[in-house]
Amino acid sequence: MAGSRTISHPLSLAAALLALVAATQAPAHGQATKDEPKAKAKATPKPAPTKPPLPPTAGNVPYGDHPRQVLDFYKAESKEPTPLVVFIHGGGWVNGDKYGLGAGTIKALQAEGISVAAINYRYTTQADEAGIKPPVKWPIEDAVRAIQFLRSKAGEWNIDKTRIGATGGSAGACSSLWLAFHDDVAKPDSPDPIARESSRLACAAVGGAQTTLDPKPLREWIPNYRYGGHAFGFKGPNGRDSAFQILYDHRDEVLPWIKEYSPMEHAGAGDPPVFLDYPQQDKPPVLGEEQKDPTHSAVMALPLVDKLKAAGVEAHLAYPGHKDPEYASTTAFLIAKLKAPASKP
């Protein structure tokens, strides 16, 4: 919700607890892991691209000190300050790269006078190794810092600070929604000029988004849901999927973390318009039904859309067989919203 609130990290679990849980506990409910054999049988994912889809105007620009804290900027030619779309890649916060943004999307946005930035960020695995609790803190904070950094470059890169939108898939979509809904983290009195910049967005258009990281409603909405334990430092005997049950069993112990890093917890009146696309949805989403791809199911969008609309926030939901009547795609939505009359973030 709109306002002025800094990112908080209210809980500090003992490292020994997480280590003990990871070493000794396995999922108690078959529904948390029943799809794992199927997942293991899937084809090996394609390797991440190793070069930008187009030559960037400015490439690998650091917005922090870590090697992963870099971004590419693709400038749209314009005499007036341009809107900006920020791409946050997916990959479970454990892999992926800014080069995953397609050249066609960049060109389509630039043709409409909209500049583009694609960011890398620190993975949860790197945060875990550094002892950061919860590990999801790093990719979320990096998304915030990148937005603030880009605003600080407005004069040099001809960016309209009031027209910045975010996009991405899966984990990148979750980060984008967090940015869209969380109160502004700007610190006007900070000695760091970047930290003084706003973190708020004008809109967000995402694909396959996780709208919450809370295992309790997720298990109720999608009985075979199994993603997210690693975001809070839990490790299961069969990888990230089995860590979900451990998160579920220890939910109360990390509830402040869950509430802080779940986008839906922050959604409410005054938030920017959003477009939620679920291209892998294979049937009409129904709360309480198992899903073929639970991690990217449109079922997660249903409660969020209801909450946003009840608060008077514009929200669009699309999936195969259910087109949005106003916007044909996430890109079309971003163009329409960012070229509309500007409003203060």
Helices and strands as residue ranges (DSSP letters): H 15-24, G 30-32, H 36-40, E 58-62, E 70-74, E 82-88, G 98-100, H 103-111, E 115-119, H 124-129, H 137-152, H 154-157, E 159-169, H 171-181, E 203-207, H 215-221, G 229-232, H 240-249, G 251-254, H 255-261, H 263-266, E 274-277, G 294-296, G 298-300, H 301-310, E 315-318, H 330-338
